Amino acid sequence: MYTVGNIYVITAVAVIGGGLFGFDIASMSAIISTEPYLCYFNQIQGDDINKCYGPKPDVQGGITAAMPGGSWLGALISGYLSDKLGRKRSIQVGAIIWCIGSIIVCASQNIAMLAVGRIINGLSVGICSAQVPVYLSEIAPPSKRGRMVGCQQWAITWGIMIMFYISYGTAGIKGTAAFRIPWGLQMIPAILLFVFLLFLPESPRWLARQDRWEEARNVLVLVHAKGDVDSPFVALELAEIKATVDFERQNADVTYLELLKPNMINRTHVGIFMQIWSQLTGMNVMMYYISYVFTMANVGSAVLLSSSIQYIINVVMTIPALIWVDRWGRRPTLLIGAALMATWMFANAGLVATYSRAPRPGEFNNAAESFSISGKPATALIACTYLFVASYAPTWGPVSWIYPPELYPLRVRGKAVALATSSNWAFNFALAYFVPPAFANITWKVYILFGVFCTVMFIHVFFMFPETASKTLEEVENIFDDTVPGALRLIGTPAWKTRVNRDIHHTESGNVDPEKLATLNAYHAEDKTTTPPLSDEAPKV
């Protein structure tokens, strides 16, 4: 069977798995304020018997949270699936599960059926969101790794925007078809993902760990050297992977408890908090419940159209990160993003606290729409919301997916990234459930809360998150080695002393340090189980 070797094509296919998450976000955020949804799932009896109010705030929170709840479980089990079946096949399993969930959601007869379908969809999103970054980080060249894995976030933004406009287009349809059509159409990308993955190579590092060295070498030659079997960079990569695999096999099979051992606990904490902080920025509040915010800003009948502008901003502003994130580095990107997002959150809090009023009886449909603001302050609130999205999109959005797979050694990478991603979904679940009651009870103080989170994450990143940009995954190991001079116990090299590797482009071009390669070859010469030598035959594809 033909195998694709272009890393850009490989990435374009794999990140469809990230797009599924985007489809799910918009399929809820664009629909929860439409009349067909509010009437079909109505639970509230208001003063106007001809008006539909939809589910209660806590029930709507539960419906929205059902997907991240399933994603939490999906992310955890994805580590086992990935280690057993491979990175590629585990993503295909996620695509099948997505189709099953979408069928149930599309056919929903009541709130319970809708929630169950979203939980199943969540299982798929959890698997794909954890393993797509692992797959791409293991197959991409180091100089392009950030860009490739960052495409996961770009796919999410495209998924959000595409599904939002599909939902916007069907919003005027009378009856349940208004929401059943978009909920059914979201199966299409999963079907395409499953089929196209058949033509992609497996992760060379996973193949190496399974002792499938010939296949691992062929994938590296195909993807990193354009078929050049004599590439010095491929020889160096294969030698480094072999050294890593041999070292890891001196230990027992990995379990999740391995991640809590002294030599792993720091990077486990960094990976988990990378994902937790990405949720506590408040971005998904802007995604799931943006229609509430714009309703309270009194934009009138243009709520959906005004909300869609931020999805366009999200797509466009992710592009700079895809181009320059490997040059910027992870740390500066995260620090600048946290500072800007804190600024816009505190600005929103000040605007709402100063200029808003309590809504009049019957002014809004939902108790979560708990304040009303109009005029220039409302315009400023909308502007700060757009600026927040523009600050998140090129910073925490892509880097939250790029960073965790770079932190861990091969032996634990599948499970470690699964654990980190599960923390993302645990907090996604909590926030999805928390925000409607929070707006109903503490109104503008919600913005204060997220502003404080952004401030704390700035401090945390500065002191604890090391730079990993443009380093091979094996080189990142050295950062966490607490035995080297200047390292901190249980931490390794202090985060603020780490820098972007500016020499990786020369290495990938074939300018390999002969001394380093000779050292690795000498190591393999002493080992009885060496990797197969590079042959003169082209890889079989």
C-alpha positions as CSV (number, residue, x, y, z in Angstrom):
1,M,0.0,0.0,0.0
2,Y,1.2,3.5,-0.8
3,T,2.5,5.4,2.2
4,V,2.6,9.2,2.5
5,G,6.0,10.6,3.4
6,N,5.3,14.4,3.3
7,I,5.2,15.6,6.9
8,Y,2.7,18.4,6.0
9,V,0.3,15.9,4.5
10,I,0.7,13.6,7.5
11,T,0.0,16.5,9.8
12,A,-3.0,17.7,7.8
13,V,-4.6,14.2,8.1
14,A,-3.7,13.5,11.7
15,V,-5.0,16.8,13.1
16,I,-8.5,16.1,11.8
17,G,-8.7,14.3,15.2
18,G,-8.2,17.7,16.8
19,G,-10.9,19.2,14.5
20,L,-13.4,16.8,16.1
21,F,-13.1,18.7,19.4
22,G,-13.7,22.0,17.5
23,F,-16.8,20.6,15.9
24,D,-18.2,19.5,19.2
25,I,-17.5,22.9,20.9
26,A,-19.3,24.8,18.1
27,S,-22.1,22.3,17.8
28,M,-23.1,23.3,21.3
29,S,-22.1,26.9,21.6
30,A,-23.9,27.9,18.3
31,I,-27.1,26.0,19.2
32,I,-27.8,26.6,22.9
33,S,-29.4,30.0,22.2
34,T,-31.5,28.9,19.2
35,E,-35.3,28.6,19.5
36,P,-35.6,25.0,18.2
37,Y,-33.0,23.8,20.9
38,L,-34.6,25.8,23.7
39,C,-38.1,24.6,22.9
40,Y,-37.2,20.9,22.3
41,F,-35.2,20.6,25.6
42,N,-37.2,23.2,27.6
43,Q,-37.4,22.6,31.3
44,I,-38.3,26.1,32.6
45,Q,-41.9,27.5,32.8
46,G,-41.6,31.3,32.6
47,D,-44.3,34.0,32.8
48,D,-44.7,33.9,29.0
49,I,-46.2,30.5,28.1
50,N,-45.3,31.1,24.4
51,K,-41.6,31.5,25.2
52,C,-39.1,28.7,25.5
53,Y,-36.3,29.0,28.1
54,G,-34.4,25.7,27.5
55,P,-32.7,23.6,30.1
56,K,-32.0,24.9,33.6
57,P,-28.6,26.4,34.0
58,D,-27.1,23.5,36.0
59,V,-28.6,21.0,33.5
60,Q,-27.2,22.9,30.5
61,G,-23.9,22.9,32.3
62,G,-24.2,19.1,32.6
63,I,-25.1,18.7,28.9
64,T,-22.0,20.8,27.9
65,A,-19.8,19.0,30.5
66,A,-20.8,15.5,29.3
67,M,-18.3,15.8,26.4
68,P,-15.2,16.8,28.5
69,G,-16.3,14.2,31.1
70,G,-16.1,11.5,28.5
71,S,-12.9,13.0,27.2
72,W,-11.3,12.6,30.6
73,L,-11.9,8.9,30.5
74,G,-10.9,8.7,26.8
75,A,-7.6,10.4,27.5
76,L,-6.7,8.0,30.3
77,I,-7.4,4.8,28.3
78,S,-5.7,6.2,25.2
79,G,-2.3,5.6,26.8
80,Y,-3.0,1.8,27.0
81,L,-4.5,1.8,23.5
82,S,-1.6,3.7,22.0
83,D,1.1,1.5,23.6
84,K,-0.7,-1.7,22.5
85,L,-2.1,-0.8,19.1
86,G,0.2,2.0,18.0
87,R,-0.3,5.7,17.7
88,K,-2.1,5.5,14.3
89,R,-4.5,2.7,15.2
90,S,-5.5,4.3,18.5
91,I,-6.6,7.5,16.5
92,Q,-8.6,5.3,14.2
93,V,-10.4,3.8,17.1
94,G,-11.2,7.3,18.2
95,A,-12.7,8.0,14.8
96,I,-15.0,5.0,15.0
97,I,-16.2,6.0,18.5
98,W,-16.9,9.5,17.3
99,C,-19.3,8.2,14.6
100,I,-21.2,6.2,17.2
101,G,-21.6,9.1,19.5
102,S,-22.6,11.5,16.7
103,I,-25.4,9.1,15.6
104,I,-26.8,9.0,19.2
105,V,-26.5,12.8,19.5
106,C,-28.2,13.4,16.2
107,A,-31.1,11.1,17.1
108,S,-31.5,12.5,20.7
109,Q,-35.1,12.3,22.0
110,N,-34.4,13.8,25.4
111,I,-31.7,15.4,27.5
112,A,-30.5,12.0,28.8
113,M,-29.9,10.6,25.3
114,L,-28.1,13.9,24.3
115,A,-25.8,13.7,27.3
116,V,-25.0,10.0,26.7
117,G,-24.1,10.7,23.0
118,R,-21.9,13.6,24.1
119,I,-20.1,11.3,26.6
120,I,-19.4,8.9,23.8
121,N,-18.2,11.7,21.6
122,G,-16.0,12.7,24.5
123,L,-14.3,9.3,24.6
124,S,-13.3,9.9,21.0
125,V,-12.0,13.4,21.6
126,G,-10.1,12.3,24.6
127,I,-8.3,9.5,22.7
128,C,-7.5,11.7,19.7
129,S,-6.5,14.8,21.6
130,A,-4.0,12.8,23.6
131,Q,-2.5,10.7,20.9
132,V,-2.5,13.0,17.8
133,P,0.2,15.2,19.5
134,V,2.2,12.1,20.5
135,Y,2.0,10.7,17.0
136,L,3.1,14.0,15.4
137,S,5.8,14.8,17.9
138,E,7.4,11.3,17.3
139,I,7.3,11.5,13.5
140,A,8.1,15.2,12.8
141,P,11.7,16.5,12.4
142,P,12.8,18.5,15.5
143,S,12.9,21.8,13.7
144,K,9.3,21.4,12.5
145,R,7.8,19.6,15.6
146,G,6.3,22.7,17.2
147,R,4.7,23.7,13.9
148,M,3.3,20.3,13.2
149,V,1.9,19.6,16.7
150,G,0.6,23.1,16.9
151,C,-1.6,22.3,13.8
152,Q,-3.7,20.4,16.3
153,Q,-4.9,23.7,17.8
154,W,-5.4,25.2,14.3
155,A,-7.5,22.2,13.4
156,I,-9.6,22.8,16.5
157,T,-10.1,26.4,15.5
158,W,-11.2,25.4,12.0
159,G,-13.5,22.8,13.4
160,I,-15.1,25.4,15.6
161,M,-15.5,27.9,12.8
162,I,-16.9,25.5,10.2
163,M,-19.4,23.9,12.6
164,F,-20.5,27.3,13.9
165,Y,-21.3,28.5,10.4
166,I,-23.1,25.2,9.6
167,S,-25.2,25.7,12.8
168,Y,-25.7,29.3,11.9
169,G,-27.0,28.3,8.5
170,T,-29.4,25.8,9.9
171,A,-30.6,28.0,12.8
172,G,-33.5,29.3,10.7
173,I,-34.9,25.9,9.9
174,K,-38.2,25.2,11.8
175,G,-38.2,22.1,14.0
176,T,-35.5,19.8,15.3
177,A,-33.7,19.6,11.9
178,A,-32.1,23.0,13.0
179,F,-29.8,21.1,15.3
180,R,-30.0,17.5,14.1
181,I,-28.4,18.4,10.7
182,P,-25.1,19.9,12.1
183,W,-25.0,17.1,14.8
184,G,-25.2,14.5,12.0
185,L,-22.7,16.3,9.6
186,Q,-20.0,16.1,12.2
187,M,-19.5,12.4,11.4
188,I,-18.0,13.3,8.0
189,P,-14.5,14.4,9.3
190,A,-14.2,11.3,11.4
191,I,-14.9,9.0,8.4
192,L,-12.3,10.9,6.4
193,L,-9.8,10.6,9.3
194,F,-10.2,6.9,9.5
195,V,-9.8,6.3,5.8
196,F,-6.8,8.7,5.2
197,L,-4.9,7.3,8.2
198,L,-4.6,4.0,6.3
199,F,-2.1,5.7,4.0
200,L,0.1,7.3,6.8
201,P,3.2,5.7,8.4
202,E,3.3,4.6,12.0
203,S,5.4,6.4,14.6
204,P,9.0,5.4,14.1
205,R,9.7,5.5,17.8
206,W,6.7,3.3,18.6
207,L,7.9,0.8,15.9
208,A,11.4,0.9,17.5
209,R,10.0,0.0,20.9
210,Q,8.3,-3.0,19.3
211,D,11.6,-4.1,17.8
212,R,10.4,-3.3,14.3
213,W,13.6,-1.6,13.4
214,E,13.5,-2.0,9.7
215,E,10.1,-0.3,9.5
216,A,11.2,2.4,12.0
217,R,14.3,3.2,9.8
218,N,12.2,3.3,6.6
219,V,9.8,5.8,8.2
220,L,12.7,8.0,9.2
221,V,14.2,7.8,5.8
222,L,10.9,8.5,4.1
223,V,9.7,11.4,6.3
224,H,13.0,13.0,7.4
225,A,15.4,12.4,4.5
226,K,13.1,12.2,1.5
227,G,14.2,8.7,0.7
228,D,18.0,9.3,1.2
229,V,19.1,6.1,3.0
230,D,22.6,7.6,3.5
231,S,21.3,10.6,5.5
232,P,23.6,11.3,8.5
233,F,20.7,12.8,10.3
234,V,18.7,9.6,10.0
235,A,21.7,7.7,11.3
236,L,22.0,10.0,14.3
237,E,18.3,9.8,15.0
238,L,18.2,6.0,14.8
239,A,21.2,5.7,17.0
240,E,19.7,8.1,19.6
241,I,16.4,6.1,19.5
242,K,18.3,2.9,20.0
243,A,20.2,4.2,23.0
244,T,16.9,5.4,24.5
245,V,15.1,2.1,23.9
246,D,18.0,0.1,25.3
247,F,18.2,2.2,28.4
248,E,14.4,2.0,29.1
249,R,14.4,-1.7,28.7
250,Q,16.6,-2.0,31.7
251,N,13.4,-1.2,33.7
252,A,10.1,-3.0,34.1
253,D,7.1,-2.2,31.9
254,V,5.8,1.2,32.7
255,T,2.6,2.0,34.7
256,Y,1.1,5.3,35.7
257,L,2.9,5.0,39.1
258,E,6.2,5.4,37.1
259,L,5.2,9.0,36.6
260,L,5.3,9.7,40.3
261,K,8.8,8.5,40.9
262,P,11.5,11.1,41.9
263,N,13.1,11.2,38.4
264,M,9.7,11.8,36.7
265,I,7.6,13.8,39.2
266,N,8.8,17.2,38.0
267,R,8.0,16.7,34.3
268,T,4.7,15.0,35.3
269,H,3.7,18.1,37.2
270,V,4.8,20.4,34.4
271,G,2.8,18.4,31.8
272,I,-0.3,18.2,33.9
273,F,-0.2,21.9,34.8
274,M,0.4,22.8,31.2
275,Q,-3.0,21.3,30.4
276,I,-4.7,22.6,33.6
277,W,-3.6,26.2,33.0
278,S,-4.8,26.0,29.4
279,Q,-8.3,25.5,30.7
280,L,-8.0,28.0,33.5
281,T,-7.2,30.8,31.1
282,G,-10.9,30.9,30.6
283,M,-10.8,30.4,26.8
284,N,-13.4,27.6,26.8
285,V,-15.7,30.0,28.6
286,M,-15.4,32.2,25.5
287,M,-16.0,29.1,23.3
288,Y,-18.9,27.3,25.0
289,Y,-20.9,30.2,26.4
290,I,-20.0,33.2,24.2
291,S,-23.6,33.5,23.1
292,Y,-24.5,34.3,26.7
293,V,-21.9,37.0,26.9
294,F,-23.0,38.7,23.7
295,T,-26.6,38.4,24.7
296,M,-25.8,40.3,27.9
297,A,-23.9,42.9,25.8
298,N,-27.2,43.6,24.1
299,V,-26.1,42.9,20.5
300,G,-29.7,42.0,19.7
301,S,-30.5,39.5,16.9
302,A,-26.9,39.5,15.8
303,V,-25.7,37.3,18.7
304,L,-24.6,34.4,16.6
305,L,-23.0,36.5,13.9
306,S,-21.1,38.7,16.4
307,S,-20.0,35.5,18.2
308,S,-18.6,34.1,15.0
309,I,-16.1,36.9,14.6
310,Q,-14.1,35.5,17.5
311,Y,-13.9,32.1,15.8
312,I,-12.4,33.8,12.7
313,I,-9.9,35.6,15.0
314,N,-9.1,32.3,16.6
315,V,-8.3,30.7,13.2
316,V,-6.3,33.6,11.8
317,M,-4.3,34.4,15.0
318,T,-3.2,30.7,15.3
319,I,-1.2,31.0,12.0
320,P,1.7,33.1,13.4
321,A,2.4,30.4,16.0
322,L,2.5,27.7,13.4
323,I,5.1,29.7,11.5
324,W,7.3,31.0,14.3
325,V,6.6,29.0,17.5
326,D,9.8,26.9,17.0
327,R,11.7,30.2,16.6
328,W,10.0,32.0,19.5
329,G,10.4,29.1,21.9
330,R,7.8,27.7,24.3
331,R,8.6,29.8,27.4
332,P,8.3,33.4,25.9
333,T,5.2,32.4,24.0
334,L,3.5,31.2,27.2
335,L,4.6,34.1,29.3
336,I,3.5,36.8,26.9
337,G,0.1,35.0,26.4
338,A,-0.6,34.7,30.1
339,A,0.2,38.4,30.7
340,L,-2.0,39.6,27.9
341,M,-4.9,37.3,28.8
342,A,-4.8,38.5,32.5
343,T,-5.0,42.1,31.2
344,W,-8.2,41.5,29.1
345,M,-9.9,39.5,31.9
346,F,-9.3,42.2,34.5
347,A,-10.5,44.8,32.0
348,N,-13.7,42.9,31.4
349,A,-14.3,42.6,35.1
350,G,-13.8,46.3,35.6
351,L,-16.2,47.1,32.7
352,V,-19.0,44.8,33.9
353,A,-18.6,45.8,37.6
354,T,-18.7,49.5,36.8
355,Y,-21.3,49.8,33.9
356,S,-23.6,46.8,34.1
357,R,-27.0,46.5,35.7
358,A,-29.2,43.6,36.8
359,P,-31.5,42.4,34.0
360,R,-35.1,43.3,34.1
361,P,-37.7,40.5,34.5
362,G,-38.1,38.6,31.2
363,E,-35.2,40.5,29.5
364,F,-33.2,37.3,29.0
365,N,-34.1,33.7,28.6
366,N,-31.5,32.2,30.9
367,A,-30.6,32.8,34.6
368,A,-26.9,32.5,33.5
369,E,-27.4,35.8,31.6
370,S,-27.2,37.7,34.8
371,F,-26.2,41.2,33.9
372,S,-26.9,43.7,31.1
373,I,-24.5,46.2,29.7
374,S,-25.0,48.5,26.7
375,G,-23.5,51.4,24.8
376,K,-19.7,52.1,24.7
377,P,-19.0,49.9,27.7
378,A,-20.6,46.9,25.9
379,T,-18.5,47.7,22.8
380,A,-15.4,47.7,25.0
381,L,-16.5,44.4,26.6
382,I,-16.8,42.8,23.2
383,A,-13.4,44.3,22.1
384,C,-11.7,42.9,25.2
385,T,-13.3,39.5,24.5
386,Y,-11.9,39.6,20.9
387,L,-8.5,40.7,22.2
388,F,-8.5,37.8,24.7
389,V,-9.1,35.3,21.9
390,A,-6.4,37.0,19.8
391,S,-3.9,36.6,22.7
392,Y,-4.8,33.0,23.4
393,A,-4.7,31.8,19.8
394,P,-1.0,32.2,19.0
395,T,0.2,31.3,22.6
396,W,-1.5,28.9,25.0
397,G,-3.7,27.5,22.3
398,P,-1.1,25.6,20.2
399,V,1.7,25.4,22.9
400,S,-0.6,23.5,25.3
401,W,-0.7,20.6,22.7
402,I,3.0,21.0,21.6
403,Y,4.6,21.0,25.0
404,P,3.5,17.8,26.9
405,P,4.7,15.2,24.3
406,E,8.1,16.9,24.3
407,L,8.6,16.4,28.0
408,Y,8.6,12.6,28.4
409,P,10.9,9.7,27.5
410,L,9.6,7.2,24.9
411,R,8.8,4.5,27.4
412,V,6.3,6.6,29.3
413,R,5.2,9.1,26.6
414,G,1.9,7.5,25.7
415,K,0.7,7.2,29.2
416,A,2.2,10.5,30.4
417,V,0.6,12.6,27.7
418,A,-2.7,10.7,28.3
419,L,-2.5,11.6,32.0
420,A,-1.7,15.3,31.2
421,T,-4.5,15.4,28.6
422,S,-7.0,13.8,31.1
423,S,-6.3,16.7,33.5
424,N,-7.2,19.1,30.7
425,W,-10.6,17.3,30.3
426,A,-11.2,17.1,34.0
427,F,-10.9,20.9,34.3
428,N,-12.8,21.3,31.0
429,F,-15.6,19.3,32.5
430,A,-15.6,21.3,35.8
431,L,-15.6,24.6,34.0
432,A,-18.3,23.7,31.5
433,Y,-20.5,22.7,34.4
434,F,-19.4,25.6,36.6
435,V,-19.7,28.6,34.3
436,P,-23.5,28.9,33.9
437,P,-24.2,28.8,37.7
438,A,-21.1,31.1,38.2
439,F,-22.5,33.7,35.9
440,A,-25.9,33.4,37.6
441,N,-24.4,33.8,41.1
442,I,-21.2,35.8,41.0
443,T,-21.7,37.6,37.7
444,W,-18.6,39.8,36.8
445,K,-16.4,38.2,39.5
446,V,-16.0,35.3,37.0
447,Y,-13.7,37.5,35.0
448,I,-11.7,38.3,38.2
449,L,-11.3,34.6,38.9
450,F,-9.8,33.8,35.5
451,G,-7.6,37.0,35.6
452,V,-6.1,35.7,38.8
453,F,-5.5,32.3,37.2
454,C,-3.7,33.9,34.3
455,T,-1.5,35.8,36.7
456,V,-0.5,32.7,38.7
457,M,0.2,30.7,35.6
458,F,2.7,33.4,34.4
459,I,4.7,33.0,37.7
460,H,4.5,29.2,37.5
461,V,5.7,29.1,33.9
462,F,8.6,31.4,34.6
463,F,10.0,29.3,37.4
464,M,9.1,25.8,36.4
465,F,8.6,25.3,32.7
466,P,11.9,24.7,30.8
467,E,12.5,25.5,27.1
468,T,12.1,22.5,24.7
469,A,11.9,24.1,21.3
470,S,14.0,22.7,18.5
471,K,15.6,20.0,20.6
472,T,15.3,16.3,19.8
473,L,13.1,14.4,22.2
474,E,16.2,12.6,23.4
475,E,18.0,15.9,24.1
476,V,15.0,17.1,26.2
477,E,15.9,14.2,28.6
478,N,19.1,16.1,29.6
479,I,17.1,19.1,30.8
480,F,15.5,17.0,33.6
481,D,18.8,15.3,34.6
482,D,19.4,16.5,38.2
483,T,23.0,15.0,38.3
484,V,24.6,17.5,35.9
485,P,26.4,20.6,37.2
486,G,24.1,23.5,38.1
487,A,21.0,21.3,38.2
488,L,18.4,21.4,41.0
489,R,17.5,18.2,42.9
490,L,14.4,16.5,41.4
491,I,14.0,19.3,38.9
492,G,17.1,19.4,36.6
493,T,18.3,22.5,34.8
494,P,16.5,25.6,36.2
495,A,13.7,26.6,33.7
496,W,14.9,30.2,33.4
497,K,18.3,29.0,32.2
498,T,17.0,26.9,29.3
499,R,17.1,28.3,25.7
500,V,15.9,27.4,22.2
501,N,18.3,25.1,20.3
502,R,19.4,27.4,17.3
503,D,21.6,24.7,15.7
504,I,19.0,22.1,14.9
505,H,18.6,23.2,11.3
506,H,22.3,22.5,10.6
507,T,22.0,19.1,12.1
508,E,19.0,18.2,10.1
509,S,20.8,19.3,6.9
510,G,23.5,16.6,7.5
511,N,26.0,18.6,9.6
512,V,26.1,16.0,12.3
513,D,28.7,16.2,15.1
514,P,31.0,13.3,14.2
515,E,32.1,12.9,17.8
516,K,28.5,12.5,19.0
517,L,27.7,10.0,16.3
518,A,30.9,8.0,16.9
519,T,30.1,7.8,20.6
520,L,26.6,6.4,19.9
521,N,28.0,3.9,17.4
522,A,30.6,2.8,19.9
523,Y,27.8,2.3,22.4
524,H,25.9,0.1,19.9
525,A,29.1,-1.8,19.1
526,E,29.2,-3.0,22.7
527,D,25.6,-4.1,22.6
528,K,24.6,-7.4,21.1
529,T,21.2,-6.3,19.9
530,T,22.2,-3.5,17.5
531,T,19.8,-1.9,15.0
532,P,20.0,-3.1,11.4
533,P,22.6,-1.1,9.4
534,L,21.3,1.4,6.8
535,S,21.0,-0.5,3.5
536,D,21.4,0.9,0.1
537,E,17.9,0.0,-0.8
538,A,15.2,2.6,-0.8
539,P,12.5,2.2,1.9
540,K,9.5,0.1,0.9
541,V,6.4,2.3,0.8
